[in-house]
Amino acid sequence: MKDITPRLISLLKRGYCTPQIGRIAKQLAEPATTIHYNVKKLEKEGAVKSYKAVFNYKKIDEGFCCYVLINLSPDEYGNPERISADLAKHPEIESIDICTGDWELVLKVRTKDQDAYYNFIKNVISRKGVTKIKTLTSLKQIKTESVTI
């Protein structure tokens, strides 16, 4: 059988998952139609943005996880959404938060290994508008996406 694992993982990471209506109905002791209606309502209201698979990242060759703290230059400081939107295009970046304090942006980055992360920093993060970065390497993740690992 054809191995489509990398393509499948890519789709699952982009939200090609659906809620398990039957399983939820059983857990809540409600009809599946009621669950389906309420899920669709939450989606329409924007309360549910996406469904996503939670992975064991080591098994899909993305075992290196870190948090990148970023300081922006004065010309970018006033519009952090612009540089964030540009960074968000890169699949290695799982999340971007605009924050207060000593750093303007916090990124969660996943790569295959430290070498891939180094290349990512050189080619993506080291850019006009970024004045300083600090990397915090995750040694072991205990909980992610509300799932205890």
N, C-alpha and C positions, 0 to 999 in steps of 0.2 A: 504494500500500500504506500502511496505517496506521502512523504513527510512534509506537512505544511506548517509545522510548529512555529517557525519564526513569523510567518504571516498571520497565523491565528493569534499569537501573543500580541502582536501589534494592534490588531483589531480589538482584542479584549482590553488592552491598555487605553484605547480611545473610547471606551464606553459601549462596545457591542455586547452588552450583557442585559439580561432582563430579570425582573424580580420573579421569584418562584411563587406564583400566585397560589397554587395548590398547597404548597407547604405552609405559606403564611395563613391561608384559610384554616388549615387544620390546627395550627398553633393558636389562633385567635378564636377558634370555634365559630367562624362566620362563613357564609356562603362565598364561593370564589367570585361570583358576580359582584358582591359588595366590596371585596378586596380590590378587584380590577377597577371598579368605578372610583374608589378612593385613591388608588395609586395614580390613575389618570388625572384625577383632580389635583393631586399634589404636583404632578409633572407640569400641568397647565399653569398652575399658580407660580411655578418656578421654585417651589420648595425643594423638589428633587431635581438636581441638575443633570445627573448622570448615574449610571450603574457601572461598576468597575470590578474586575477580578482582583483579588488580593493574592500576590505571588510569593513564593519562596524564591527570592531574587537570585540566590546562589545557583539555583537549578535552571535559571534562564539566562545565565551568564551576565548578570548585572549585580554582582555581589558587593561592589564598592559603593558605599553610600556616604555622603558628606553634606554638611551644611556650609554654605558660602555666605559670609557677611560682606556686604559691599557698601563702600562710600562712593557717592556720586560727586562729580565736579560741580562747581557753583552753577554753571550753565544748564546742567541736567537736574539739579536739585529741585527746581520749581515744577518739574513735570516728570516725576518718577514713573508714571504710567507709560510714557512713550518708550523708555528704555526697557521697561518690564515687558511690554507687548512684543518688542523685538526679541528679547531673550526667551519668551514663552514659546517661540517657534521651534526651539531645539528640544528634541524628544528626551534628551538626557536630563532635562530640568523637570522635576516632578511638581514642584510648587515654587511660587514666588510670593513673598509677603512684603508689602511696604510697611515700614515700622518706624517707631520713634526711638530716641536714644542715640547711641554712638554710631549706629549704622543705619543706612536708609533702606537697604534691601536685604532680605534673607532668602536664599535659594536652597532648595533641597535637590541634590544632584545624584544621579545613579549612573555608574559606568561599569564596564567589565572589570577593570582593575585600576591600580594607581597610575599606570602608564597611560591608559585611555583618559583618565581624569586630567593628567598633565597636558595632554594634547588638547583636551577640551578647554582648559584654562587658557592655553596659548592662543587658540583659534577663536574662541567665543567670548570669554570673559575679559581678557586683556584687550580693551578697546577704548576709543575716545569716550569720555564721559564717566569712566570708572577710574577713581583715583587711588583706591586702596581695597584690597580683599584680605579676608582671613578665612581659612578653611578649618572647620571642625569635623574631624573624621569620626564617623559612627563605628564603634567597635562591635556592637551587637544590638540589634533591634529587638525589643521585648514586645512592643505593641504597635500595630500599624493599622490604619483604616478601621479602627474599633475592633480589631482582631488580635487577641493575644497569641503570640507566636510560640 
